[in-house]
């Protein structure tokens, strides 16, 4: 075994880098790229492999293609031998931009731009690994990335231009022509060469290297990289009490790893765990990635008795997404299931369904072959999954699997299932295997139902009804929040069994309907076989608008000025500021009770952690302990930065930990011990809170002025809109440093004045000593109007106390736990209508959940839209502000108006349904007089341009001919008041030497394109070319 002087080597954008004792165990590739190499074009948000902001591409083997990976999950030590490409290396202003970068910018595929580099690198990896992709395949590759801005349409338009079946007028370039290697002589067998003289790193794999690398990391953990299985056994034997086998490290995305164990054993180079042999059975190594496993299944499906592999392949396409599957291993996925039995592992379910077996070895080399069910009961301490054996299944076996998810891609299962039946020529069941996931840790197989089915004809009503009764009796479904209730999941599980067991008489959805002989299935039922996600066409969309060319460039359609640099990772966001000397990191300590009183806080254990610098509480704030002004434009009350003793909600910030590393700060925050008294039971649901008069404050009451008496039917009901997390790609972050006068603060915020005022008040320093900088914001949706100020005050406090630069980066778990969301609301209504659906009166009462206090006037925006575009004279409207024992809820895209309009539309839908009336006719009949003519004009124009009549007829025809699958075509009317506008000052500088212009304005660029619009207006008014004022410097000196 090598010595502690070993290092791990890899290349980033063509340059070699080494890591060893200079990194800690919790340094992921994204941390190394951003903090060590200052390549900050690679972003981050969730750090769970879900958002896609962190994606880079990597060639993991000599000469291999570049594939996309989530750099937030990959341990930097796992990159040994890799060639990594970041957004900066793909294309930049010096060397020229890549066609992908150009296309996304030119097709308006960026708004805030924070996610754009991740999108491009995900598509780069996809294109490198699949040279002849279709537009549909491009669309289906989108599962790895979230974008809260564009709605995906322009992103899809930008990328499908590279598909082989793209229309000729749109096609940019064949995917196979977008290779990175530019070596002209063709002699290089490696990938990532920049020119003919570029050298290629020879991996130890190529030289037959067998020595184990051993590296003592910065935090004392030991990183091992063995190459032989016997060395894995030896390391296990020496570290039985604290070790982890590291493959793709994707478990970090599913279950939080607060601190890594002492021994980290990288098994990715152990070839004995990467076997692939197809003989009587298929034997695959547990160390193979899911992508490699899928490739094997696809090829193996062509072999007799293994055609069922195609169904496994199709199901695994629903597991996570491409970058996760590129690094996550089969064995790793199974070990997550073993460690966390609640994990909804599709891999385990599939293998269990087909009767696969595992070969497991202990560290002494003793092997055993076990079933999937037995695997869950084994103590895996000191053991390794060697391989997986999948059996042949001839044509007498019928396999069906299903995964019901919250969305079509990259989501865990709400319920997943697998069914394998062996049938004779008369469709009599000879054997059955029924597996379920996501129901309970106590129920993954249905042995009683399997036994009941054997010997019975499968496609009969009696068999199916009897099997359902047995299944219902043995099924165990447990509460597993935030998943749907046990009752709902039980119903789904039985429905999915029915899906698989439809015959001549039982009419339900899918599954064995697809296995049932076609002559037994009525034509009207065959749509139940269809899987919508597999049959829908490539998505399309279009925008139509008219502009007045005489006003160009003021209203000229054009890509945003920052689009190209956003697509190259060259646009700087708050946390992209380079690492500063002597900087520290802050993290909130959150309360672990919802209601109570703090008796004592003990940070002793936290302060003992190496790298921890300080711990602060409310007592350390020299001025006002508040982050919202009680005299501000958006707030009316002071909210505590840190609790002064009374806990008002679970996750309330009560202290600040400061450390020399972000990971250490986050870990230390959990070590602070807090003793509470006066614990109370919180009210967290507005449904319950609205029944307590002490929690409700009447905001406004508006009476109807013209109620009618022609009442045919009275409808009553309740509309409930839950809270919504903002999910901005850039998290809430602040970077501050001491200056000669006071502080320089860089903040991701929508509100300039608020943080400036509250930092001043909290620190007791004059405003003119605070320089506040906001260049751009990586998405907000209202979250960063007031909520971002809390971290800004905390960060500034640390700088004042320590006289050192500080970064305050709030992780996703802190945002989700300690900060409010869209205000939930409940609307109780009573609507009386005549036989034509015309309102006679409507009584609506809305309760808006503010969280633990009333401080932001979101409810006010609904007072002009509670009736939407319908006859306000018929409405009696009351609006209450309600408080619950939860974090203060806040502004979220279209606050107040969205909730009011949605409620009015739901009432119209209810009237249409109850009276069996055309939903458009109901809406038109209830339009307010003032806007009726205009709305009718819009309606008729849209009917024509959208070809509504013919599309409506097609939908009706399809629905009449198909029992289960239905199509819909619906309208939503909307009257949106232009609220929230502001007059913002600007500073314009014209340089005398060349006439170029710089504009500093009081707005915040957060994706809406305000910088571009300012430049267009200036170019128009000043009669100068747009190129004269391309930059809007967003620096604010107070």
LOGURO-600904 format. One record per residue (C-alpha): residue in one letter; x, y, z. Coordinates in steps of 0.05 Angstrom, whole numbers, plus 5000, padded with zeros to 4 digits. Each point is the difference from the previous one (the first is absolute). Example, Ala and Ser with C-alpha at 12.3 -4.5 7.8 and 13.67 -1.06 7.14 Angstrom:
A524649105156/S502750694987/
% end
This chain:
X500050005000/X502650694981/X501850535051/X496350615024/X504050414950/X495649734945/X495950494959/X494249954953/X500650304931/X495050254949/X499550524946/X495350604998/X499350354934/X506549684976/X504250175062/X502349495050/X498350085073/X501749595061/X496449925066/X502149675064/X500650245071/X497850704977/X492749804996/X495049755051/X495249414993/X494150454987/X503250374941/X495949834939/X502250144929/X495750634998/X503750265062/X506749864970/X498350334934/X497150625032/X504250105062/X506749714981/X500350144925/X495450615000/X496049704943/X493450295024/X496149914936/X497949335030/X494350175047/X496449655057/X493350025036/X497249375030/X506649615007/X495749384993/X500749874926/X493050264986/X500550704971/X505449904947/X503650665012/X506449635017/X500649564939/X506749924965/X502449474952/X505549495010/X503649464962/X500949475053/X504049514959/X505650104950/X497050184934/X493049975027/X494550504984/X498650595044/X493849865041/X496150465045/X500849945075/X497450385060/X506250325029/X496450125066/X499749255013/X506749764973/X505449995054/X506250344972/X504049385017/X495749584953/X502550424941/X506749654997/X501849904926/X494150414975/X500150544947/X495050525022/X496950544958/X496650605031/X495850554968/X506350444996/X503749464962/X494349874952/X500150714973/X501750705021/X501050704973/X507449894990/X499849354961/X493050064971/X493349745022/X497549294989/X494049914954/X495949775060/X501550645036/X498350424940/X493549644986/X497450065071/X501650755001/X497150154932/X493649625014/X498550375065/X501449385042/X502550415059/X496650465048/X503550075067/X505449574967/X502249645064/X498149324974/X502350104928/X507149725007/X497149365030/X495049934943/X505550074948/X504749515034/X494349495008/X498550054926/X507449984983/X500649345037/X493849734967/X502550194931/X506949705012/X497049335021/X494549984947/X502250284934/X493749854960/X494550235047/X493050184979/X496150605024/X495949555046/X506449725030/X502550705011/X493550185035/X500349385043/X507050195022/X497350605039/X498849625064/X506550225033/X498650755000/X495050465031/X498550694974/X494950445035/X500350564949/X499149824928/X494849455003/X504949564960/X497150184931/X505850444976/X505149525031/X497049434960/X499850434938/X507450155008/X502349295010/X495549604954/X503250384942/X505849525008/X495749384991/X500749584937/X492550074985/X499650755012/X496850384943/X505350194949/X498550745008/X501349945075/X505749495002/X506650295023/X504949434998/X500049255006/X501449765070/X505649554975/X503750614975/X500450345068/X506049625026/X504950345047/X506449694972/X502950444946/X506349604987/X500649994924/X504549404993/X495249535034/X505649675040/X497250175068/X495949465033/X498050445059/X494550515006/X500550735017/X506150194958/X500550744987/X504949984942/X505149564966/X505350125052/X495449855059/X502349435044/X495549455025/X500149745070/X501349255003/X495849685053/X502849485047/X494749534973/X503750014933/X506649815034/X497249435041/X501150375065/X497549585060/X502650395060/X494850295048/X500450755011/X499250245072/X499150745015/X499150325067/X495250574987/X500050695031/X494749815052/X503549365020/X495649534960/X503749494956/X498649934926/X501749324971/X500149834926/X501049254994/X500349654933/X499249285023/X494349695038/X504849685050/X502450695018/X492950225012/X499249425048/X506450195037/X497850735008/X493249785024/X503149555052/X504150585027/X494350495002/X493849615019/X497350525048/X500150604953/X500349934925/X496250134936/X500749694932/X499850584950/X497349904930/X496150584972/X498550305069/X492950124976/X497249775067/X501850705023/X494450264956/X494849545030/X502050005073/X504250545033/X507149815019/X501650485057/X507149725009/X503849474962/X502949405037/X507449925014/X501649544941/X497550174930/X501349434951/X499450194927/X498149364964/X499250294930/X506649724976/X498849295025/X498949614936/X497449385036/X493950425018/X498950194927/X498949324968/X495049884944/X498649294977/X493949724964/X499649244996/X494449615032/X498950615044/X502250724996/X505150165053/X501750735009/X504850315049/X497150425057/X505050564984/X497150134931/X496450664993/X492650014984/X501550274931/X504749424987/X494849525027/X494950304952/X504749914941/X501049275019/X492449895006/X498750324933/X505149564965/X497949385039/X492750094983/X501749744930/X501949325028/X494949445005/X496649955069/X502550695020/X495350444960/X497050225067/X506250435009/X496750524956/X494750115053/X505250075053/X503750504957/X493750414990/X498650015074/X507150205019/X499350604954/X495250255054/X505349935054/X503150675019/X502950324936/X505849934952/X505650335041/X498049605062/X499849354961/X506850174970/X503349925069/X495149645045/X501349255004/X495549405005/X503049795066/X499650705027/X492650054985/X498849335034/X504050215061/X495850635007/X493949545002/X503449555051/X502050595045/X493550394992/X494649494988/X495050564989/X503850174936/X495749884938/X505449644961/X497749824930/X506349594990/X498549565060/X492849934977/X501849804929/X505249495023/X495249705050/X494449964949/X504149584951/X503149565054/X507150274997/X505249795051/X506050355031/X507049745014/X502450295065/X506949935031/X502550175069/X506950305012/X502949315012/X498149804929/X494249545018/X494550064947/X492649835001/X494450064949/X493650305027/X493250204975/X497950734999/X495349905059/X505349665041/X504950564984/X495950495040/X500849585062/X507649904997/X504850395043/X504450324946/X505450245047/X506749824968/X496649724938/X499950174927/X494949864945/X504349674946/X495049904944/X492749914980/X497449394963/X493850084956/X496749364975/X497349834931/X492450064991/X496849674940/X493650224965/X495649665051/X501850565049/X496350664997/X503350595033/X497150685015/X502850565044/X497350695016/X502350625036/X495250545021/X503850655011/X498550725019/X502750204931/X502149654936/X507550005012/X505150015056/X495449865058/X499249465052/X494249524998/X493550155036/X498649274988/X504049524956/X498549284984/X502149404960/X496049394977/X502849364970/X495249454979/X501649334970/X494049784959/X498549364963/X496749974932/X493250105032/X502250615040/X500049605065/X504950295051/X505649515014/X504250495041/X499550725022/X504450545031/X496850655023/X504450555028/X498450685027/X504150605022/X498650645038/X494449705042/X503449755062/X506649725025/X495949395020/X496949864932/X504149924937/X497149344975/X492949724998/X501049265014/X492849845018/X497550314935/X505349644961/X497849345030/X492750154988/X501250124925/X503749354987/X495649504964/X494750524980/X498550314933/X502850705003/X495450374953/X493349885035/X495950445045/X499549485056/X507549915003/X501450745002/X494750175051/X502449445045/X507350214993/X498250725017/X496749785064/X506249605020/X504650574980/X496050505040/X500449555061/X507549904999/X502150694977/X503350445053/X500350754985/X503350475049/X500250765009/X506050294965/X499750754996/X500050394956/X497349454956/X492549914989/X496149695057/X500049255011/X492849984975/X501850334935/X506149564989/X496049375016/X495050194948/X505550134949/X503349335015/X493549634989/X498750404937/X506849824973/X498549265013/X493650104961/X504150344946/X503849354994/X493949555006/X494750264952/X495849484963/X493449974963/X495750265056/X504550415046/X501150674969/X505750395028/X506450324975/X506449704976/X504849435014/X497749304986/X495150334953/X506450034958/X501349275015/X492849774989/X498649684932/X497750564954/X493649644980/X497750045072/X500850755004/X494450454974/X502350544951/X497650555047/X504549745055/X506549964961/X502150715016/X501249745070/X506249654973/X503150664980/X505350325043/X499350744988/X507350165012/X502049504947/X495150214947/X499550755004/X503350374942/X505750505005/X497650625036/X499050624960/X497850715015/X500150684970/X499650735018/X496650524956/X500550745011/X499850644960/X505050575008/X500550694972/X506650054961/X499850765004/X501749935074/X506049554990/X504549865037/X495650165061/X495149444986/X504149574953/X499849255014/X507149795016/X504049525043/X501850275068/X506550385003/X502949525053/X497549374965/X506649794970/X504250105063/X494649645040/X500649414953/X507650005009/X500050055075/X503250694995/X494350385033/X501750115073/X495149865056/X500950165074/X503749375020/X504350024938/X504450535032/X506949705006/X502349715067/X502850545045/X505849945048/X498149815071/X492649934983/X495249625045/X493249684990/X493650095039/X494249525013/X493650085039/X498649565060/X492649824995/X495149845055/X497949275007/X493350165032/X494150394973/X497750355063/X503950115063/X504950425039/X507649954996/X503049865068/X507249884979/X504349944938/X506549615004/X504750064941/X505849645034/X500049394954/X499250444939/X505950445019/X504449395011/X499149804927/X506450184962/X499050624958/X494350305041/X501450725017/X494250295038/X492849945023/X495250595004/X493050105028/X495050575002/X504050315058/X505850124952/X496050454954/X501950715021/X493950344971/X492949814981/X498949254996/X495850034937/X500849884926/X493550324976/X498650745008/X493550185035/X499650614955/X501949684934/X496649954933/X498749265007/X499849875075/X496650315060/X503149615059/X506949845027/X501849264993/X505649725043/X506549814967/X501349525057/X495049785053/X500750385065/X497249425039/X492949864977/X499549474945/X494450154951/X501049444949/X504149394985/X506550184965/X500450715027/X507150274998/X502650055071/X507550084990/X505750064950/X505949534993/X506250284966/X505349534971/X505650014950/X496349524955/X492749974978/X499349265013/X503050075069/X495350585016/X493949594979/X502349405040/X501750415061/X493250344999/X496849335015/X504649905060/X497450595040/X495949735058/X493850385020/X495549905061/X492850224994/X494150095047/X492650164991/X499449554940/X493450074963/X496349634945/X500350424937/X494350154952/X503149934931/X493949914956/X495750584978/X494049534996/X500349955075/X502550705014/X494150334965/X495349705052/X503650385056/X497450725001/X506350245037/X504249804940/X495950384948/X500050744986/X494950304951/X503850374946/X494150234957/X492749874987/X496550184934/X492449924992/X496249814937/X496050554969/X495349624953/X498149305022/X494949604961/X494249555020/X499649514940/X503349445039/X500149324966/X505749705041/X504550205058/X507049745002/X504550005061/X507249785007/X507150155022/X506150134958/X506649885034/X506650244971/X506149745035/X506650355011/X505249994945/X507550015006/X503050534955/X505649534974/X504450564975/X506249704968/X504750465037/X499149895074/X499750585050/X507250245007/X503950605024/X507450164995/X502750575043/X506850285018/X502850575043/X502050644965/X503450655020/X493350325016/X496049405023/X497249434958/X499549774929/X494149544991/X498349584939/X493049725004/X495149604958/X493850415013/X494150324963/X499750585049/X505750505004/X497750465055/X497649475049/X506749665014/X503750665000/X495350285054/X499949385043/X507549875000/X500950725023/X494949925055/X502449325024/X507450205003/X498950715023/X504150304944/X498350564951/X497249814933/X505550384963/X505049505028/X496649424965/X501449864927/X494549544972/X501249654934/X495049604959/X502349814931/X494549504984/X495749495035/X499549274980/X492449965007/X495750205058/X492449994987/X499050435062/X504349615049/X505750504998/X495850625012/X500349955076/X502449305018/X507050114973/X501150585048/X500549535059/X506449684974/X502650694979/X499550265071/X503049365028/X505850024950/X501450745015/X499949865075/X505449474991/X504350494960/X499250545053/X501749525057/X506049664968/X502450534950/X500549444949/X496349874935/X494049545007/X495649594954/X493149815024/X497249464955/X493449695020/X499549264980/X493549734972/X498249665066/X500450675037/X495750344947/X494849455003/X499849975076/X501050705026/X497150454946/X493050124976/X496849834933/X494150244959/X494450175048/X495249415004/X492850204998/X493049725008/X493850274964/X493149815025/X494750164949/X492649964988/X497650144929/X492750044977/X498649964925/X494149964953/X499049444950/X504750344950/X505650035051/X499450755011/X502150215070/X494550265045/X504750105059/X506749755024/X502450005072/X507549915004/X504450015062/X507549944992/X504949835056/X507350144984/X505449655041/X505350515017/X504049545044/X501750215071/X498750744989/X496650504953/X505450414967/X499350014924/X493750254964/X499249434951/X492649975014/X498950704974/X501649804928/X493849555000/X495150565016/X499750224928/X499749304970/X495649595047/X494649974946/X505149954943/X496550274937/X493049815023/X494250425026/X502550305065/X493150245018/X498049285018/X505949885047/X500250065076/X507349965017/X503749955067/X507449935008/X503549795064/X507449995018/X501349365039/X506049815042/X502849315011/X506149745038/X504349964938/X505550434968/X497750674974/X497149864931/X501850514947/X499250274931/X499949494944/X498850134927/X493450374992/X498550025074/X492650075017/X497850084928/X501549284980/X496149735059/X494050454987/X499749874925/X500849255010/X494349985050/X495450384953/X501749524943/X498849395043/X493150255017/X498550084925/X502549294988/X495549745055/X493950354970/X501649714932/X500749305028/X493950015045/X495450274946/X503249634942/X501250654963/X505550214953/X505550315044/X501350564951/X492550174996/X499750035076/X505850485003/X497350454944/X493250035034/X503250275064/X504850514971/X499850695031/X496850514955/X506050464995/X504549474970/X495049554966/X500950274929/X507649995005/X500249305031/X495349744946/X504550294947/X506149675030/X496249345005/X497850004928/X506950184975/X503249455041/X494849494976/X502050154929/X507550035009/X500249385044/X495349624954/X495749865060/X493849734965/X503649454962/X504349825059/X493949975045/X496649534951/X506249564998/X500349975076/X492649825005/X500849464948/X505949695034/X496650005068/X493849674972/X504149444970/X504549875059/X497949775069/X506250155041/X504650494968/X496850694992/X502250654969/X498250695024/X499650704973/X498550545051/X499650765005/X502050445057/X497850735000/X504350515035/X499850745016/X506850195027/X500750685033/X506650374986/X502150055073/X507050055030/X503250504952/X505350475027/X503850624978/X507449865005/X505650514991/X505849914952/X506950284993/X502450094928/X507350124982/X502450174930/X507449944987/X502750594961/X505449624963/X495449534961/X492950145021/X499049335033/X494949975056/X499449705069/X493349975035/X499149845073/X492749905017/X496049865062/X496949364976/X502649295010/X501449534942/X497149335021/X498149714933/X494750484976/X504850354954/X500050695032/X507250134979/X498449864927/X493850435004/X503850585031/X505149974945/X494649984946/X496450615030/X506550385005/X502049844929/X493250234975/X499750655040/X507350194989/X499849794926/X506449585008/X501649294979/X498249475051/X507249785001/X502050665033/X496949805066/X500749255009/X501550005074/X495950195060/X504650015060/X496049805060/X504150315057/X496650405052/X503950455046/X496150325055/
% end
